[in-house]
Amino acid sequence: MLFNSRLFILVFLPVALGGFLAAAKLGRRAAMLWLLAVSLVFYAWWKPPFLLLLLVSIGANSGFGRMIPRGRFWLVAGLGFNLGLLGLFKYAVLFGATGIFLPLGISFFTFQQVMYLVDVARGELGEVGFLDYACFIAFFPHLISGPIVRPGHILPQFAALRPWEGLRERLVLGTEIFLLGLGKKLVLADGLARFAEPGFAAAARHDPLSLIEAWVALLAYGLQIYFDFSGYSDMAIGLARMFGIKFPVNFNSPYKARNISDFWRRWNITLSGFLRDYLYIPLGGNRQGEGKRIRNLMITMLLGGLWHGAAWRFVLWGGLHGVYLVLHGWVERLGWRVPARLGWGLTLLCVLLAWVPFRAEGFGAAMLFYKALFGGNGVALPQIFAQAVPWLAAYVRVVPVLPYLGDARTLSLPQGVLFLALGWWIALALPNTQEMTRNRRHMALLGSFAFSVQALFFAPAAVPFLYFQF
């Protein structure tokens, strides 16, 4: 069931929220039982047999958590259980296994259970009741695609849950955040996909892309994945707030970052925090000299890439970001001062170039796409633009149409370019969701609502979020 579907918005959410408030009249435990029940229904709606896997995982990890204070063996056993489960369903394909279906959200709920076990072993969490633990893992707003929330942040909120307290303000704020996320997904991400997909699909078929087609596809994909994933995160945060739970911010205008470290403090913040606190620092972080710092950083980013999927293209994406971070560290150690605008431009360019293997359908397709980006297939200009800038036509090849420049059935070429420019203006110049809701930018919310309703009711079908595949 998708957050952006009519079924979820018009049926599931009102029933889940109404039942939650009604159950709360009977006490916190009744409200928690209802919340767990609707969360399990939400997960089972996708593929009922995998509900058993989720329940077994929750039950086993709850048991491991109770046993860890008795000895370190139980931590090792718990980590082995979780990583083994994740490896079986997600990574066995790397070693030739076939016929294994990837359970929805397994990367996210596995990481959260790893955090729980480690925090218990560190003494940061006391004993947690099974109902609270099950709700923490299965809570439907974050179950499928995050954010990856810390047990120490969420479990106390469940323990102190008072559904009727501050209800009006909570519903208003939660709805505002949800609507902004819905607008990002339905209007921006799904619209931009029409300009990203033709170019990458052409590279997968080994069709020659021109320089302009490649850059339009890349600029569109950079925005598509940002608005898609940050839109999902906003919707999850808004939904959780309706039920009285505060999720952490997961995106903070990442394309405004002035260096690559700043980018990772703004992009998928909860995953970045997990990789730092549960992988990079335990490996030794930057405490053991420059060589080991680089090793730890590269291991962290390579595994962070592999977390996204069982394909070497994700490892390449993680490796590129690892190299970026290493180079940035050297620049800082040398004391070089990079002007703010230059730093921003270089960071954005590096991030966009790294999206190529992340999106491309294989290493060969990525290399062909890079070739097109750097003019290896020549520069062609559509006739409609050549007429507007005749001086440029003398230096490029003029063609009637560029076949991979977006979806001409939906928007004309000038309209498509304006839509792409609008997307980048929103990402770079406008306030983000936190800033809008903090200052109650009601006009932005009204616009998001109006366009989202139009897309919701007139789109043929809800488009899944990109991060569902991870």
N, C-alpha and C positions, 0 to 999 in steps of 0.2 A: 504494500500500500504506500503510495507516494504522498508526501506532504502537499504537493502541488496538484493533486487530483480532486475532482469533485466529490468522490466518495469520502475521502479523508476530511475535507473541509466542511462538507454539508451534512455528513452522517456521523463518521467516527468521532471527530473532535467534540461536537455537541453532546453526544452520548457519553463519551469518556469524562468530559468535564462536569456535566450535570450529575452523572452517577457518583463521581468523586465528591462533589459537594454534598450530595444527599447522604452518602456513606459517612461523611465526616460528622454528621449529626449524631452518629452512633459512637463516635470516638476515633482517635488516630489510627488504631489498629484496623478498624473497618475500612477507613479511607486507604490505608496502605494495601490491604488485601484487594480492594477494587482496582487500585493503580497497577498492582502486579498482574491482575487478571486481564485488564485491557491491554497492557503491554505485551503479554503473551499472545493474545489474539492478534495484535498488530503484527507480531513477528510471524505467527503461523499463517497469516493471510497470504504471505509470499509463497511458502512451501511447507505445508504442515509437518512432514516427516522430520525436518530439521529442528522443529521445536524440541524434540527429544534431546538432540545434541546440546542445545542451549541449556536445558534443564540439568542434564548430566554435568555439564561444565560448571554451572552455578553450584550444584550440590557438592561436587568434588572439591571445588575451591573453598567453599564455606568450611568443609571438613579440614582441608589443609590449613586454613587460617586458625582453626581451633587447636590444631596439633603443633603448629610451629613453635609456640613457647616451650614445648617439651624437648625440642632438639632441632638442630640445623638440618638433619636429614629430611625433615618434612618440608622445609623450604626448597631443598634441591629436588625432592620428589614433585612438589607442586609446580616448580618452574619447568621440570622435565615434562610433566603432564601437559601443561599449556603449550609449550613450544613444540612438543610432539604432535599435538592436535592440530596446531597451526601448520606445521610442516607437512602433515599427511594431506590435509585438504587444500593447501595453497601452493606448496612447493614441490610436491612429488612429481608434477608435470615436468620440472626441470631435468628429472632423471629418467624420463621416458614413460612414466605412468600415464595411463589413459582411463577415461570413464569415471574420473573423480569430479564431482560437482562441488563448486565453491559455495559454502554456506554464506548467506548474506550477513555482513557485519562482523565476520569472525575475527578480522584483524583488530577491530576496535574493542570488542568485548574481551578478547584475549589479553590485549595490552592493559586494560583496566584491571583485570584479575591479577596480572603480574604485578602491577603497582600495589594492589591490596596485599598480596603475600609479602612483598619486599617491605612495605611499611609496617606490617605486623612484626616481621623479623627485626626491624630497626627499633621497635618499641614505640612507634609513633601512633599506633592504633591499639585500643583496648579490645575487649571482646565485643563482637558485633552479632546481634541476633540474626537468625536466618532470614526473617521477613525483610528487615532493613537491608541486608546484604543483597537479597534477590532483587529488591526494588532498585537498588543502586546500579546493578548490572543491567537489568532488563528494562529500565525506565525508557519508554518508547521514544521520547524526543532525541536521545543520543545513541540509541541502541544500534542503528544501522550505519551511520557515518560520523559519529562523534558529535560534539567535541569530546576529546579524551579527558574526562574530568577526574580530579584527584579524589580518592576515597576520603581523605581528611577534610576535604572541602564540602563534599556532598552528604556524607553519612550524618554529620551533626545536624544538617538541615532536615533530613528525614526524621531524625530523633526528636526534633523540636517542631515538627510540622503542625501548623494551625491553619487549616484551609480557609476558614472564614475571616481570618484576621487580615485587614488591609485588602480585602477582595477587590473592591472597585478599582483602586489605583493599580493593583497588580494586573487586572484584566485589561485595563486601558493600555498600560505600558507593554504588556505581553503582546497584545494585538497590534500595536504600532510596530514593534520590532518584527513580528511575524509578517506583516504586510510589506514592510520594506524588503525583507528577504524574498517574499513571493514575487515582488516586482523585479528584483534582480534576476531571478530564475526565469520567469515567464516572458518578460519583455526583453531583457538584455542578453542573458546567456543563451537562451534558445534562439533569439534573433541573430546573434553573432555567429552561432554554429553554422548558419547557412553560408557564411563567408569563409569559415575555417575548413569545413569538411571537404569541399571540392578540391582544394589544393593538396591536402594531405592524401586524399584518395587517389589523385593523379600520380603522386609520388609512389604510392603503393603499387600502382599499375605500371610504373616505370615510364609514364608519359612525361615528355619534357615540359617543365614549367618555365615561364618567363620570370624575370626578376620581379616585376610588379605583382604577378600572381602569387609568387612565393611570399613576398612581404605582406601582402594583404591577408593571406591565410594565417601567417604567423601572428600578426598584430591582432587579428580577430580571435585566434585561439588563446593568446595571452589574456585577453579580456574575458573570453568565454569561461575558461577554467576559474578565473578569479570570481566573476559574478555568480557562477554556478555553485562553487564550494562555499564562498562567503554568504551567498544567499541561503544555502542549506543551513549553515551555522547560525545565521540570524533567525531563521524559522525555528530551529531547535531551541535557541536561547529564549525566543518569545514564547514558545509552547511551555517550556519548563517554568517560566515566570508565571504563566497562568495557573500552574499547579503549586505555586509557592516555593519553587526551587530556583536559585540563582546560579546559572552557569557562567564560567569565565568567558571573557571576550576571546574570540579565536582569530579575528582578522582586524588589523589596525592600519588601513591604507598602505599595504605593502609596496605598491608601486611608487610611493613617495619616498621610499628608503634612499638614503644617501650613500650607503655602502652595503656590502653583502651581509655583514653581521647584523646590520640594522634591518635588512630584509627579513632575516630569519627571526628577528624579534617581533616582526609584524605579520608574517605569513604562517598560517596553521600553528598558532602560538602554543596550543596544548600539545601537539605532536612534538614541536621543537623543545618544549619543556621536558617531555618524557625522554626524548633522546639525550638531552643534556644531563638530567638528574639520575636516570636509570641505566645509562649506557656510557656516555662520555666521561662523566666524573668517576664512576666505579672503575673504568679502565685506567684511570690515573689523571685524566684531564690534562692540564698544562703544568702539573707539579713536578714532572720528572725530566725536564729538559726539552729542548726544541725538537729533537728527533722523535721522541715518544709522543710529544704533543701532536706532531703531524700524523704519526701512526694512529693515535687515538681518534683524531679528527676524521681521517679518511675511513677508518673502520665504521665510525658512527654514521657518516654520510652515505657510505656504500650500503650499510644495513638499512638506513632510512629509505634509500631508494628501493631496495629489495622488498621492504615492507609494503610498498605500493603494488607489487605484483610479481608473479613468477616469470619474469622476462628480463633478459639482459639489458634491454633498453632503459629499464628503470634503474638498474645498477649504473649504467652510463650517466644517467641524469644525476644520480646521487654523487657519482665520482666527480662530475663537473663542478657541482656545488662544493664538494670537498676541496678541489683545487682552488676554486675562487676564495674560499675561506682561508686557505693556507697563504695564498698570495696577499690577501688583505692583511693578514697577521704580519707578514714581512714588511709591508708598507708602513704599518703602524710602528713596528720596532725600529725601522730606519728613520722614523720621525718625519716622513714626507707628508706635507700638507696638501691634500687634494682639494681644489676649490669645490664648494658645495654643489654647484650646478654640474660641473664635470663629473663629480662623484655620483650624482644622481643619474646622469645620462649613461655612464659606463655600467652602473649597477643594473639599470633597466635593460640595456643591451645584452649584458651577460645572462640575465634571467630569461629573456626572450629566446636567446640562442640555445639555452639549456632545455627549453620546452620542446625543441625539435625532436630529440630522441624519445622524450616522454610521450609525445603524441604520435609519432610516426609508427607505422606498422612494420617494424623490423629495422635492423641496422642498415640494410641496403637502401631502404626507402629514406632513412634519415640522411644518408650521405648524398643521395640524389637531391633531396630538399636543400641541403646546405649548398650544393653546387648551384642550384637555381638562385638561392639567396645572394650569392656573391657574383651573379651575372654569368655563370658558366654556360647558360643556354641562351644568352643574348638578352637584349632589352627590347621589348615590344610595347607599343603604346596603342590603346584603342583609338579608333578613328574619331570618336566623339570628343576625346581629350586633345588629340592632335589638332583638331580644328580650333580649339580654344587657345592652344599655345603653339602656333605654327613654327616659331623659331626652334622649338625643341624637336619638331618632326624631322629636321635635317640630320639629327644625330642618332635617331632610333629607327627601328622597324615599325612602320604603321600598319596595323591589321584591322579588319572590320570589327572583330570582337575577340576578346580573350576568353576562351572557353571555361577556364577554371577560376574566374574572378567572381565567385559568389553565385547566388541563386537568382538568375535574371527573371525567373517566374514570379518572384516576390517583390523585388525592388529593382529599379533601373540602376545603371552604373553610378550616375551622380548621386542618387538617393542612397545607394549603398555606401559610398565614400562618406557622405554626411553622417550616416548612422554609425560608421566606424569612428569618425571624429567625435561624435557625441559620446560614445562609450569611453573614449580616452579622456575626454573633458570631465566626465562624471568621476572617473577613477582618480584623476590627478588634481582636479580643481575643487570639487564639491566636498563638503563635510561627509564623514563616514556615518554609519548607522548610530554609533554611540554618540557622536556629536549632534546628529539630528534629533535623536530622542531626548538627549539631555536638554536641548534648547527648544524642544517641542516644535520642530519644523513641520507644522501641520500641512502646509501647501505641498511639500514634498510627499508627505504621507498620502494626501488626497490624490495626487497624481499617480503614485504607485498603486493605490487601491483601484483607481479607475482603469488604468491600463491592464492591471492584473485580472480584474473581473472580465474585461473584454477577452483577454487571452484564455482565461480559464474556461469560459463558456463557448468560445468559438474555435478553439484549437481542436483538431480531430482526436487527439489523445495526449495524456500527460507524458512528458519526456523524462526518463529517469535522470537522476543526478549523476554527474561524472564519477564522483567518489564512491558510488554504489559498487563499482567493479573492484574496489580495493578492500 
